[in-house]
Amino acid sequence: MAGCRGSLCCCCRWCCCCGDRETRTPEELTILGETQEEEDEILPRKDYESLDYDRCINDPYLEVLETMDNKKGRKYEAVKWMMVFAIGVCTGLPVAAGSGIPEIKCYLNGVKVPGIVRLRTLLCKVFGVLFSVAGGLFVGKEGPMIHSGAVVGAGLPQFQSISLRKIQFNFPYFRSDRDKRDFVSAGAAAGVAAAFGAPIGGTLFSLEEGSSFWNQGLTWRVLFCSMSATFTLNFFRSGIQFGSWGSFQLPGLLNFGEFKCSDSDKKCHLWTAMDLGFFIAMGVIGGLLGATFNCLNKRLAKYRMRNVHPKPKLVRVLESLLVTLVTTVVVFVASMVLGECRQVTSAAQVGNDSIPLQVTSEDVNSSIKTFFCPNETYNDMATLFFNPQESAILQLFHQDSTFSPVTLALFFVLYFSLACWTYGISVPSGLFVPSLLCGAAFGRLVANVLKSYIGLGHIYSGTFALIGAAAFLGGVVRMTISLTVILIESTNEITYGLPIMITLMVAKWTGDFFNKGIYDIHVGLRGVPLLEWETEVEMDKLRASDIMEPNLTYVYPHTRIQSLVSILRTTVHHAFPVVTENRGNEREFMKGNQLISNNIKFKKSSILTRAGEQRRRSQSMKSYPSSELRNMCDEHVTSEEPGEKEDLLQQMLERRYTPYPNLYPDQSPSEDWTMEERFRPLTFHGLILRSQLVTLLVRGVCYSESQSSASQPRLSYAEMAEDYPRYPDIHDLDLTLLNPRMIVDVTPYMNPAPFTVSPNTHVSQVFNLFRTMGLRHLPVVNAVGEIVGVITRHNLTHEFLQARLRQHYQTL
């Protein structure tokens, strides 16, 4: 990387050069981890590690397959189903954890965010959300169920705990990114199902908001896990609250109750076709309000990142205390000054049934609040502020003629402002319930205006409150499919399907015109390289060769330990191509050095030709090809001659024609190598992960130059996965225990057949392959089998593609 000044800047996991800061566009500065000082700056991108959903079918994995017959395969599937059920049961039991939805969304998208599925993270958020909700902050406890379910899904099938190291069982088969990500998908879905009593909505949530890879088997397991979580929570809540164990009366933490008209009111309908016009208008307004909420919250988040987070942690605590103090003062002052005392004897309507409210201590404490109002009256503002958020939502949904339009408008403005300020402070918090309550107030306000000032007395206020809640929540989070099903399942009213779906679609389209959803905004602020569902059409003007990283760090099938240690210590790449060089005088090189000879022989044994394949098939059928074919496919390597005394490898080093990059730790190829040496043709044979290389070094898997590679010790699949997910670090390795001249044969442990693309592949095809298959690295291989570059997640982000597209236009 000649020409780089100071510390290395990486645009992806594969090194690239830093240029002058003044000539960079905002997107390029984001890719390089730098910022601009303008108001519209794009915050720096961090070096997040990608998950690898592609299965590495190497020799240890094949050994497991050979020992697994149909009976063992069925046992393996049975254990997987038992784990899914256990995740659902365990997720149904916890009722508090921090939100974490943006981070879980990133994990399901294929990005490893450090620490989000740790046991101590769950414990901290459990206690944090208890105190934040009990302290009166405008936060929800239903949203954090998604994170708690994901933590359970990530940890339970591992049969071990990093925090509790004594908990460890010998069952390595689920210790991979692929299996762990599937269980996290099931856990997140179970969290939604337990929170809202919506198992189908939870399944769709994992599909819509997170997982890039999905199949039929995963769908069935996730649905089963969601059902298990729903009925587990229902069983315990019904038994604890009503004492009737096994009755299943409370399906979720948040239930919207039953929407129905009075039997005596024949003109009442939940909604009519004429109401759809009002619902569409509410969707537009909800989208605008959601976009405003997201814009204000993004500015607050940026301010915190610049002025609060860099300071000592005490400043974050003080900010949380300030928000709590202001919230408390606003609630008391608004209830005392702005609240309206209304007559209790005016017969509050519950589902349009006239039921007089009896003034009892139980009613005052649980339903209505007098709060300095005279006898026989209640304070409508205090009734909304001083009740639990779930109770306030039920009042807005089902109690008619309870709140004045002025009270609803003031409550909406105050709650909107405080909820926007609260979301993002350093306390565990959820956003679902505050958004539902804020939107329900907006919907009831619309219903009151239509009834009182326009004369539409036939409308059902609860329906408008529900549509308002859906409109505002959809405008904030921009969810459509899963949120529609969640709301339908929470109301137990299928007739609401059409108006809820239309409202959410309109709210999403309106909000998307201005900005992204709140979760996507916070993902972007953290610099996580999240991949969208598809690329823009104009990106097909680019090809794989336009976005790949051509400057590679690679290893050979047989490499010395000193070379591997140097490569691992001087780079931050998480995978390395396994290559051999293309040389015209290979037979001469095979004579002088066992290491070079092994690499060349591996290359020749890896070459497959049509003639050679026909010869093999003909011999297997006891028939022989013609003499012409036999001569043409004669691929036997001549036997090695005795090694010459002079060290051919040392001569190559002195002539600087060495095929081994970074053979010595003090040698830097970016400083001394010529362009031809750095970008010499390389035949691609597979990919080897950093974790695999470090594991081989730690366990002493190597052989001496005087021995055959067959003498190298072999590791099993269980031994390779034993340290997952925290493999040893190369900097913690004791080099005195290693012989630098020993050779490591990486071929049994590499992925010999990863997904590859041609340099001429269009970006949309590259993007779809990378996202749908959950890849971590995508080699670019030309027509003759030579690797010319590698594509990672960072090469497919929107900012990187935009920068490359501008360069493409400039070249034209």
Buried (B, 14 or more C-beta within 10 A) or exposed (E): BEEBEEEBBBBBBBBBBBBEEEEBBBBBBBBBBBEBEEEEBBBBBEEBBBBBBBEBEBBBBEBBEEEEEEEEEEEEEEBBEEBBBBBBBBBBEBBBBBBBBBBBBBBBBBBBBEEBBBBEBBEBBBEBBBEBBEBEBBBBBBBBBBBBBBBBBBBBBBBBBBEEEEEEEEEBBBBBBBBBBBBBBBBBBBBBBBBBBBBBBBBBBBBBBBBBBBEEEBBEBBBBBBBBBBBBBBBBBBBEEEEEEEEBEBBBBBBBBEBBBEEEBEEBBBBEEEBBEBBBBBBBBBBBBBBBBBBBBBEBBBEBBEEBEEEEEEBBEEBBEEBBEBBEEBBBEBBEEBBBBBEBEBBBBBBBBBEEBEBEEEBBEEBBBBBEBEEEBBBBBBBBBBBEBBBBBBBBBBBBBBBBBBBBBBBBEBBBBBBBBBBBBBBBBBBBBBBBBBBBBBBBBBBBBBBEEEEBEBBBBBBBBBBBBBBBBBBBBBBBBBBBBBBBBBBBBEEBBBBBBBBBBBBBBBBBEBBBBBBBBBBBBBBBBBBEEEBEEEBEBBBBBBBBBBBBBBBBBBBBBBBBBBBBEBBBBBBBBBBBBBBEEBBEBBBBBBBBBBBBBBBBEBEEEEBBEEBEEBEEEEEEBEEEBEEBBEEEEEEEEEBEEEEBBEEBBEEEEBBBBBBEBEBBBBEEBEEEBBEBBBBBBBBBBBBBBBBBBBBBBBBEBEEEBEEBEEBEBBBBBBBBBEBBEBEEBEEEEBEBEBBBBBBBBBBBEBBBBBBEBBBBBBBBBBBEBBBBBBBBBBEEBBBBBBBBBBBBBBBBBBBBBEBBEEEE
